[in-house]
Structure formats: C-alpha cells, structure tokens
Amino acid sequence: MNLAAWVERNGRRLRDRPAVAVGEQVHATWGGFSERVATLAGGMREGLGLSAGDRVAIVMNNRPEYLEAMLAAWHAGLVAVPVNARLHPDEIGYILDHSGTRVVLIDEAHAGDVTPLEVSVDSVERVIVAPGPEWDELLSAAPMGLVDRAAADPAWLFYTSGTTGRPKGATLTHGNLLMASLSYFADIDAVSADDSVLHAAPLSHGSGLYGMPHIAKGAVSVIPASGPLDGAELLTLLERWPGMSFFAAPIMVRRLAADPALAGADLSGLKTVIYGGAPMYLPDLEAALETFGPRLAQIYGQGESPMTITGLSKADHADRDHPRWRERMQSVGSTRTDVEVRVVDADERELPPGEAGEVVVRGGVVMAGYWDQPEATRETLRGGWLHTGDVGSFDEHGYLTLHDRSKDLIISGGMNIYPREVEEAIMTHPGVQAVAVVGRADPEWGESVVAFVVAGGDGAAPTGEDLDRTCVERIARYKRPKEYHFVDALPTNNYGKVLKRELREQLRDGAAR
C-alpha cells in the first residue's frame, strides 16, 4: 500500500479535525492537509516532470511544509530522502549525489548552503524553497490521485548517521514503514484521533518515524513554535494538545527532566516519552522517572530496522517492585512483536542466555538493503539476518543488554572489556555529567582502557582517584580505566551520538587534554 493513503483517508473521515499545528495554533485540518498533499503531488509529477521512483530530498528544519513534502512525495509515487538539516553542505551534497536526487525541497534557513548544490551535484535539477514562489507554483497544480505502490517499493532513504566513513542509505519500503507503525500499536501505545505527537526531535530521524503511526490514526502533529523545547513550552502545549507523545534522544530527556518548570507540574496531558538512539544511564533514567512518572518507553532499533528491534515498555519502567528492575532498566528490553532477534557468535551460531555476541534481527521491518551498495547489503543482510554490529546478551527472561558496538570492544590482556559497562560505573559518581570510554593501543596489554570525563552533575568535580574508587566498587579491577582525561565536552555527531573514533584519534595523535 501507499502510506499516503492514510492522509487521503483522514481527509475524508476527519475533515475538520486538526492535522498539523505550530505551537498552539492549528496550521491545517485533515481536509486542508489532504488537499495540499494531493496538489503538491500533482505539482511534483506534472510541474517538475518527476516519475514514479524518482528521489526527492527534503532539507528543512521541523515545519509544516516538511510533512507536506514527505507525504506528497509518497502520494506521487516518489521516494523521499529526508536529510539531517544540521549536516555540512559537503555531507548533504554527498547524500544528494549518492541517492541520485532530482529535486531538493528546502526552507529559507538552508538556502545558502543547499542552493549551490543545484550546480555542483549532477543529478539535482531543481532546488525549491518552501514557502516561496516556486513552492506556491507547485500548490497551483491540479491535485492528482494516489499512485499505487507495492509493499516492496522504496519510500524513504534513511541515511545512517555516519559515525565512521560515509553514510549508507538504508532503503525503507512502504511495507517496512507499515510494519514499524503496526509494531508501535502492538508494543508502545494505542493511538486515536484525540491524541497528539510532538516533533521536538528532527523529522528526518526518529521523530519522523514515530510520527507515522500517529498520522495513520489521525492524531495531530505538533511542531514547537520555539524550536528547542523547554519545560515551560511543553506545559503550554500539553494543555492545548493532550494525549501527547514524543520521541527524544536521552540527552533531551535528561535536559527536560532537570527543567525547574516541570518540577511538581501537572503532566496529566503527557501520554508517552519514547527515548532511544544512545545509552540512557541508570541515574539519568531514575531522575527522568521522578519527573515524568511511568510515561517512559525505550526503543532499540537502527535506521536499517526503523524503531523496532527490542523495547522496554512503560509497564517495565513502572514495575519497580521487580527484584531485577535496576538490571532491566539498564537493558534495551525484550524482542518486539514483529521481529526475531538472536545473539550469535562469529560462526553465526546462536548463543545461550548470558553469553555475548553480535545482535542479529529479521522481520518485515528490516530494510530492503543499502541504496546502490550491493556488497554492503550482502554483508549486512547475510543469511537473511540484519547484522547490527552491536554486541549484546540476553538474560534468561529474554531481556537484551547491549554491551557495545563490536568495533568499540576493548581487549586488554586477553580479556574482553565493554566500554558501556565501565561508563555505567563512572556515571554513578554524582560529579560526572558525561563519560565515554575507549581503548588505547598498549604494547604490553594489547589495549588499555581510557575514560574521557565531563565533570558536572550534583556533586563536586571528581579526581581520577575518586573515579578509580567508584569503579572498583562496581566492576572488576582489571576493567577500570588506566587514564582519565577531563574535558569540557564530548564530540558528537548531529544526532547526539558520541564520536568515539575522534577520541581514539586524539589518543593516537597525543592531543588528549
């Protein structure tokens, strides 16, 4: 099916109900939104000469036109390429070139960076600013009927965050996104037209994916008027748009949980906060539960398996009386309804509970492959399973704990050391705000453990000796760092993930401070 059928259906069924809002104000009803999507689709096909399967890139901050552009592309049978709006122009240019994008839809904020790519990227024929005269011209076209799409047809090219090397374009089909949306209903929440979804995180990433089940059910998509969301604005929006859910990276959850405006506030309008994409350390999670109550749900997924591998439900978070609650809160939960998940060794043999290996997954949500990269596709999807590159282990009850990316594993003196385990220990010190642990080449031990620490939090700034004691109290002595480097901030990519390769490069270059 064509996912844009949801918009067409809501346009008839919920014609006068709000579809998109900016802050407290309704931007479009479902009737108006459906008409604009069909008209834009007609403009893309007739006015721009695009054909089914052509790629249309979107480089915008969160705004109503973003949702219009993406749904119109699908309505017209095109493939959307949502691009992280915070990327460098060279990175954007690579994605446009690699995907063979013909038309780029942007907002005014990105005109200076993206418009020159119309000349430098061979495939790009038009760059159109929305809103603007050319956008208005598209909206003057005759609306077109919904184009038939098969489940296997590409819908979204999801370019990975590129923590190492060039990003790869995970080809997500209409069937993949349908399965991800159905899995949301099965494992996270029921959704109705009385609900709302807040787009505080980029629509090009998790927020866009989590918006799909809400669009399917006719909920209103709310875009914060201010851009960066704070506690006071969240309270205002909750009063206007109850039944609200939103996706957030752990760093945003931590920031909101500590916002004084939310201390003791009425959060009855808040339905669910879905977090994922990076580790949520236990002290931060406990603080978030104190602020938000039992409204948190964690997902573990990748762009290659959008939104869906394992999850910790709201019920898991609320079950504080369970004897293993703290352990479970440090896991990524149990297998989602629509997938199979295994932990395997280097020979692809499934490992028993308690043994660590690579996490592999298969199911209808897993990507069709990497766009125009057949060798990478064969390697990643070998044997019919998505090989995530993550190292994890199941417990006897089916809860999966991620130890690290396989490339981040440290082998010291023949012993495997998972950086996340060390980071979890260090984060229990009240004077630590953030930490990243990497390995440094060591002539005697093979590798030694090095920690980069950002001081902060509620306690006094720690010394290396303080952190040594913290580690020895919680993990084996051989796992504790041999060096601590205190830094002002950790390097991150545009999605907030720590770039450990940059930390390793600093160590190699002798530049760590």
C-alpha distance (Angstrom), angle and dihedral (degrees) to the residues before:
residue distance angle dihedral
M1 . . .
N2 3.78 . .
L3 3.81 108.1 .
A4 3.80 90.5 -144.1
A5 3.82 86.4 71.9
W6 3.81 85.6 83.4
V7 3.82 90.1 64.7
E8 3.80 93.1 46.3
R9 3.81 90.3 49.1
N10 3.82 93.5 48.0
G11 3.79 89.7 48.3
R12 3.80 88.4 63.7
R13 3.81 100.8 33.8
L14 3.82 99.9 39.1
R15 3.78 100.4 24.0
D16 3.81 98.1 150.7
R17 3.82 97.5 34.6
P18 3.84 119.0 102.6
A19 3.80 115.1 -94.7
V20 3.82 103.0 172.4
A21 3.79 130.6 18.8
V22 3.79 135.5 -178.8
G23 3.77 107.8 -149.3
E24 3.79 107.7 -45.8
Q25 3.81 95.1 -21.7
V26 3.80 125.7 92.8
H27 3.80 110.0 -123.7
A28 3.82 96.7 -176.3
T29 3.77 140.4 -5.1
W30 3.79 118.7 -133.4
G31 3.78 89.8 -101.9
G32 3.80 92.5 53.7
F33 3.79 93.8 40.5
S34 3.80 92.1 51.2
E35 3.81 91.0 50.5
R36 3.82 92.7 49.0
V37 3.82 91.7 48.8
A38 3.82 92.5 51.0
T39 3.81 91.0 46.0
L40 3.81 94.0 48.3
A41 3.79 88.8 48.4
G42 3.81 89.2 54.7
G43 3.80 90.3 48.8
M44 3.79 91.6 51.2
R45 3.80 94.0 50.0
E46 3.80 100.6 37.7
G47 3.80 103.9 23.4
L48 3.80 97.0 40.4
G49 3.78 98.3 30.4
L50 3.79 95.2 -126.2
S51 3.79 122.1 161.2
A52 3.79 132.8 -151.4
G53 3.81 110.2 -72.4
D54 3.83 95.6 23.9
R55 3.79 115.3 134.4
V56 3.79 123.3 -115.0
A57 3.82 116.7 -172.6
I58 3.80 123.8 -151.3
V59 3.82 118.9 -154.5
M60 3.80 106.8 174.2
N61 3.74 141.9 121.0
N62 3.80 113.5 -111.4
R63 3.79 107.0 -66.1
P64 3.84 137.9 132.8
E65 3.81 92.3 -95.8
Y66 3.81 88.8 61.6
L67 3.79 91.8 62.3
E68 3.81 91.3 42.2
A69 3.81 91.4 52.0
M70 3.80 95.5 48.2
L71 3.80 96.0 46.3
A72 3.81 92.0 43.0
A73 3.81 90.9 52.9
W74 3.80 90.0 54.4
H75 3.82 92.3 43.3
A76 3.82 87.2 56.4
G77 3.82 93.6 48.1
L78 3.81 93.0 -107.9
V79 3.81 130.0 135.3
A80 3.81 117.0 -113.0
V81 3.81 119.2 -140.5
P82 3.82 105.3 -166.3
V83 3.81 106.7 -164.0
N84 3.79 124.7 -159.5
A85 3.81 102.0 -106.4
R86 3.82 92.0 -146.7
L87 3.79 95.3 62.9
H88 3.80 122.9 114.1
P89 3.83 114.3 -99.8
D90 3.83 89.9 -111.6
E91 3.81 90.0 54.8
I92 3.79 91.2 47.8
G93 3.80 89.4 48.4
Y94 3.80 91.0 53.5
I95 3.83 91.8 52.9
L96 3.81 92.7 47.4
D97 3.80 91.5 49.1
H98 3.81 95.9 43.2
S99 3.81 93.4 48.4
G100 3.81 93.3 45.0
T101 3.80 90.2 -126.1
R102 3.81 113.4 -170.4
V103 3.81 100.6 -173.3
V104 3.81 129.6 29.9
L105 3.81 120.8 -160.1
I106 3.80 113.2 -159.1
D107 3.79 141.8 163.8
E108 3.79 126.0 -120.2
A109 3.81 91.8 -98.3
H110 3.82 90.1 66.5
A111 3.79 99.7 38.8
G112 3.80 93.9 100.7
D113 3.80 93.7 51.5
V114 3.80 101.9 37.6
T115 3.82 106.9 32.3
P116 3.86 92.9 71.8
L117 3.82 88.2 57.7
E118 3.81 88.2 72.3
V119 3.80 85.3 75.4
S120 3.81 101.4 34.9
V121 3.83 99.7 44.5
D122 3.81 110.1 67.9
S123 3.79 97.6 -151.5
V124 3.81 96.0 50.6
E125 3.81 112.6 97.3
R126 3.81 102.1 167.2
V127 3.80 138.3 18.9
I128 3.80 111.1 -163.7
V129 3.80 125.3 -168.7
A130 3.80 117.2 -141.4
P131 2.94 120.1 -122.2
G132 3.79 98.7 25.1
P133 3.83 143.1 95.1
E134 3.82 95.3 -69.2
W135 3.79 91.0 47.2
D136 3.81 89.1 50.9
E137 3.80 88.4 50.9
L138 3.80 90.0 56.6
L139 3.81 88.5 50.7
S140 3.80 90.6 54.6
A141 3.81 92.2 64.1
A142 3.77 124.5 104.2
P143 3.82 111.4 -92.1
M144 3.78 114.1 -108.7
G145 3.77 132.4 -145.8
L146 3.78 121.7 -103.3
V147 3.81 112.4 -81.3
D148 3.80 115.2 -129.2
R149 3.78 114.3 -112.7
A150 3.80 128.9 -175.4
A151 3.79 122.0 -135.6
A152 3.82 89.7 -109.0
D153 3.82 94.4 53.6
P154 3.83 115.6 109.0
A155 3.81 115.7 -106.6
W156 3.82 106.7 164.8
L157 3.81 131.0 22.6
F158 3.79 101.9 -151.5
Y159 3.81 108.4 -162.8
T160 3.78 111.6 -152.5
S161 3.77 119.5 -120.2
G162 3.80 92.7 -103.9
T163 3.81 101.6 -134.0
T164 3.79 86.1 161.7
G165 3.80 124.2 28.4
R166 3.79 125.2 -31.1
P167 3.82 118.3 -18.0
K168 3.80 118.2 -106.3
G169 3.79 123.3 -138.1
A170 3.79 110.6 -122.2
T171 3.80 106.2 -152.1
L172 3.80 107.2 -135.2
T173 3.78 113.7 -169.9
H174 3.78 130.0 -153.4
G175 3.81 85.8 -103.9
N176 3.81 92.5 52.6
L177 3.81 92.7 51.9
L178 3.79 92.3 44.4
M179 3.81 90.3 53.2
A180 3.82 91.4 47.2
S181 3.80 90.2 52.4
L182 3.79 93.6 48.1
S183 3.80 89.3 48.9
Y184 3.80 88.7 55.6
F185 3.79 89.5 58.9
A186 3.80 91.1 46.1
D187 3.80 98.9 47.9
I188 3.82 111.9 15.5
D189 3.81 114.0 29.7
A190 3.74 148.2 -32.1
V191 3.82 111.1 -114.1
S192 3.79 131.0 -155.3
A193 3.80 137.7 -179.9
D194 3.81 87.8 -98.6
D195 3.81 91.0 65.3
S196 3.80 132.4 83.2
V197 3.80 137.1 -148.5
L198 3.80 119.1 -148.4
H199 3.79 117.3 -146.4
A200 3.79 101.2 -150.5
A201 3.84 92.7 139.2
P202 3.84 124.0 57.8
L203 3.80 116.6 -67.7
S204 3.80 87.4 -143.4
H205 3.79 89.5 69.2
G206 3.80 137.6 20.8
S207 3.79 97.4 -18.0
G208 3.79 91.7 56.2
L209 3.79 91.7 49.3
Y210 3.80 93.0 47.5
G211 3.77 89.8 47.6
M212 3.81 91.1 65.0
P213 3.84 99.2 75.0
H214 3.81 88.3 47.1
I215 3.81 91.7 51.8
A216 3.81 88.4 48.4
K217 3.81 91.0 58.5
G218 3.81 97.6 39.1
A219 3.82 99.0 -108.3
V220 3.80 117.4 155.4
S221 3.83 118.1 -100.4
V222 3.82 109.2 -138.3
I223 3.80 122.8 -160.1
P224 3.82 115.4 -164.5
A225 3.80 111.1 -115.8
S226 3.80 92.7 -142.3
G227 3.81 100.4 49.5
P228 3.81 101.3 -136.4
L229 3.80 106.8 61.1
D230 3.81 120.5 -132.5
G231 3.78 132.6 -179.2
A232 3.80 96.5 -97.5
E233 3.80 93.0 52.3
L234 3.80 91.3 46.0
L235 3.81 90.5 55.7
T236 3.81 91.3 50.2
L237 3.79 91.8 50.1
L238 3.80 93.1 46.5
E239 3.79 90.0 56.5
R240 3.81 91.5 50.3
W241 3.82 98.4 37.8
P242 3.83 111.2 30.3
G243 3.79 123.1 -175.7
M244 3.80 87.2 51.3
S245 3.80 126.0 172.1
F246 3.78 129.2 175.8
F247 3.78 141.4 177.1
A248 3.80 118.8 -126.6
A249 3.77 137.8 171.5
P250 3.83 113.2 -117.9
I251 3.80 91.3 -104.4
M252 3.84 90.0 60.4
V253 3.81 91.8 46.1
R254 3.81 90.1 52.1
R255 3.80 91.7 48.9
L256 3.79 94.5 49.0
A257 3.81 92.9 44.1
A258 3.80 89.2 56.9
D259 3.83 94.6 45.8
P260 3.84 108.0 117.1
A261 3.81 90.6 -143.2
L262 3.81 90.2 69.3
A263 3.81 96.9 48.6
G264 3.79 105.5 117.1
A265 3.83 91.7 -13.4
D266 3.80 125.0 149.1
L267 3.81 104.5 -98.7
S268 3.79 96.3 168.7
G269 3.82 89.8 122.2
L270 3.81 91.2 59.2
K271 3.78 113.8 94.9
T272 3.82 108.4 173.5
V273 3.80 139.8 -6.3
I274 3.81 109.4 -158.9
Y275 3.79 114.1 -162.0
G276 3.79 132.6 -175.8
G277 3.78 145.4 113.1
A278 3.81 95.9 95.9
P279 3.82 137.7 30.9
M280 3.80 118.2 -69.8
Y281 3.78 105.8 -154.4
L282 3.78 117.2 -141.3
P283 3.85 98.2 -112.7
D284 3.82 89.6 52.8
L285 3.79 91.7 46.8
E286 3.81 92.5 50.9
A287 3.80 90.1 50.4
A288 3.81 90.4 49.7
L289 3.80 91.8 50.2
E290 3.79 88.8 51.1
T291 3.81 90.0 56.2
F292 3.80 102.4 35.6
G293 3.78 102.2 27.9
P294 3.83 120.6 -148.9
R295 3.79 94.3 -19.5
L296 3.80 99.3 102.7
A297 3.80 125.3 107.9
Q298 3.79 124.4 176.8
I299 3.78 125.4 -150.6
Y300 3.78 129.9 -166.7
G301 3.76 114.7 -159.4
Q302 3.78 142.6 122.0
G303 3.76 134.7 -133.6
E304 3.80 85.2 -100.8
S305 3.82 90.5 57.3
P306 3.80 101.7 27.4
M307 3.79 116.2 -142.0
T308 3.78 92.0 -24.9
I309 3.81 135.6 93.9
T310 3.81 106.5 86.0
G311 3.78 135.6 -16.1
L312 3.79 145.4 -165.8
S313 3.78 107.1 -137.8
K314 3.78 127.9 -144.3
A315 3.81 86.6 -106.4
D316 3.82 89.9 56.4
H317 3.79 90.5 52.1
A318 3.80 92.3 48.1
D319 3.82 95.7 48.5
R320 3.81 95.6 90.6
D321 3.80 92.5 151.4
H322 3.79 92.2 66.0
P323 3.83 108.7 110.2
R324 3.81 91.2 -131.0
W325 3.80 97.0 41.5
R326 3.80 95.0 121.0
E327 3.80 91.9 49.6
R328 3.78 91.2 48.7
M329 3.79 91.5 50.0
Q330 3.79 88.1 58.3
S331 3.81 91.0 52.5
V332 3.80 127.5 76.7
G333 3.77 92.1 -121.5
S334 3.78 133.6 -118.6
T335 3.79 132.9 -39.7
R336 3.79 115.7 -70.1
T337 3.80 121.2 -118.7
D338 3.81 97.8 -106.5
V339 3.82 101.6 48.9
E340 3.79 145.5 55.7
V341 3.80 115.9 -132.8
R342 3.79 127.8 -167.3
V343 3.78 137.7 173.7
V344 3.81 110.9 -137.3
D345 3.79 139.7 -178.9
A346 3.81 127.2 -126.0
D347 3.82 89.9 -79.9
E348 3.83 92.2 53.3
R349 3.81 92.5 -107.9
E350 3.78 115.1 147.6
L351 3.80 112.5 -112.5
P352 3.81 125.8 -140.7
P353 3.83 123.5 -115.5
G354 3.78 112.9 -68.0
E355 3.81 96.1 28.9
A356 3.80 118.8 106.4
G357 3.78 124.4 -133.6
E358 3.78 141.7 130.2
V359 3.79 117.5 -47.0
V360 3.82 112.3 -126.1
V361 3.79 127.7 -178.0
R362 3.80 139.5 -173.5
G363 3.77 134.2 -177.2
G364 3.77 144.1 104.7
V365 3.80 92.1 -66.1
V366 3.83 95.0 61.4
M367 3.81 114.7 107.0
A368 3.78 122.9 -99.0
G369 3.81 89.1 -123.0
Y370 3.78 142.1 -77.0
W371 3.78 114.9 -50.5
D372 3.81 110.3 -102.3
Q373 3.83 92.8 -16.5
P374 3.82 106.9 105.1
E375 3.81 96.0 165.8
A376 3.82 93.4 51.9
T377 3.81 88.4 46.3
R378 3.81 93.0 52.6
E379 3.79 91.8 48.1
T380 3.80 96.0 46.8
L381 3.82 96.2 41.6
R382 3.80 97.5 38.6
G383 3.77 114.9 151.2
G384 3.80 90.5 11.5
W385 3.82 93.0 -71.0
L386 3.81 128.3 111.1
H387 3.79 106.5 -122.9
T388 3.78 103.7 -147.4
G389 3.81 99.5 -169.0
D390 3.81 87.8 -130.5
V391 3.80 121.5 125.6
G392 3.79 114.7 -140.4
S393 3.78 146.5 142.1
F394 3.78 135.1 -143.0
D395 3.77 122.5 -132.5
E396 3.79 121.3 -138.4
H397 3.81 91.0 -90.2
G398 3.80 95.3 54.1
Y399 3.81 99.9 -101.0
L400 3.79 112.8 142.1
T401 3.80 120.9 -141.2
L402 3.80 117.6 -164.8
H403 3.76 113.7 -143.6
D404 3.79 98.0 -177.6
R405 3.75 147.6 -64.0
S406 3.81 108.0 -60.6
K407 3.79 89.9 -119.7
D408 3.82 90.7 55.5
L409 3.82 95.2 55.5
I410 3.82 111.6 121.5
I411 3.81 118.7 -146.5
S412 3.80 110.8 -163.4
G413 3.79 121.4 173.1
G414 3.80 89.1 -13.7
M415 3.82 91.9 -56.0
N416 3.81 123.4 119.4
I417 3.80 113.1 -126.9
Y418 3.79 120.1 -173.0
P419 3.82 111.4 -150.5
R420 3.78 93.9 -146.3
E421 3.81 91.2 61.3
V422 3.81 89.8 54.6
E423 3.81 91.4 44.7
E424 3.80 90.9 52.1
A425 3.81 89.8 54.3
I426 3.81 94.3 47.9
M427 3.82 92.2 46.9
T428 3.81 90.1 62.8
H429 3.83 88.7 72.1
P430 3.82 106.8 97.2
G431 3.80 92.1 -139.1
V432 3.82 94.7 60.4
Q433 3.80 120.7 93.3
A434 3.82 99.0 174.3
V435 3.80 139.2 -6.9
A436 3.80 139.7 -174.3
V437 3.79 124.1 -168.9
V438 3.82 123.9 -156.6
G439 3.79 138.4 164.9
R440 3.80 126.1 -105.3
A441 3.81 122.5 -158.4
D442 3.82 109.1 -101.9
P443 3.84 122.5 -170.4
E444 3.79 92.4 -148.4
W445 3.81 104.1 36.1
G446 3.82 101.7 25.6
E447 3.79 91.0 -122.4
S448 3.78 134.8 11.3
V449 3.79 127.9 -153.6
V450 3.81 118.0 -107.7
A451 3.82 125.7 -176.0
F452 3.82 126.5 -156.4
V453 3.79 107.8 -157.6
V454 3.81 132.6 -167.0
A455 3.80 108.8 -158.7
G456 3.77 119.6 -141.3
G457 3.76 136.8 87.4
D458 3.79 123.0 106.3
G459 3.79 100.9 -41.9
A460 3.78 139.6 62.5
A461 3.81 117.6 -75.3
P462 3.82 107.5 -86.3
T463 3.78 129.2 -129.9
G464 3.77 124.6 -136.2
E465 3.80 88.5 -101.6
D466 3.81 90.5 54.1
L467 3.79 91.2 52.7
D468 3.79 91.8 45.7
R469 3.80 89.3 57.8
T470 3.80 90.9 46.4
C471 3.81 90.7 52.9
V472 3.81 96.8 45.1
E473 3.80 89.4 52.9
R474 3.80 91.0 57.1
I475 3.81 112.5 24.7
A476 3.80 138.7 29.9
R477 3.79 113.6 -71.2
Y478 3.82 93.6 -120.5
K479 3.83 89.9 60.7
R480 3.80 96.4 58.8
P481 3.81 117.2 106.4
K482 3.77 119.4 -94.1
E483 3.81 89.6 -152.7
Y484 3.81 136.2 29.2
H485 3.79 120.2 -159.1
F486 3.80 114.6 -168.1
V487 3.81 111.0 -148.9
D488 3.80 136.9 174.5
A489 3.81 93.8 -125.1
L490 3.80 142.0 -7.9
P491 3.81 119.4 -114.6
T492 3.82 111.3 -108.6
N493 3.77 137.7 179.1
N494 3.79 123.8 -122.8
Y495 3.80 91.9 -81.2
G496 3.81 93.6 53.7
K497 3.82 96.5 -104.6
V498 3.79 114.5 143.2
L499 3.81 112.7 -110.9
K500 3.78 100.9 -135.5
R501 3.79 91.5 174.9
E502 3.83 88.0 66.7
L503 3.80 90.4 52.2
R504 3.80 90.4 50.0
E505 3.81 89.3 49.0
Q506 3.81 89.9 52.0
L507 3.78 89.6 53.8
R508 3.79 92.2 48.1
D509 3.79 91.3 48.8
G510 3.80 92.8 45.9
A511 3.81 88.6 -122.4
A512 3.80 100.1 124.2
R513 3.79 114.1 121.8
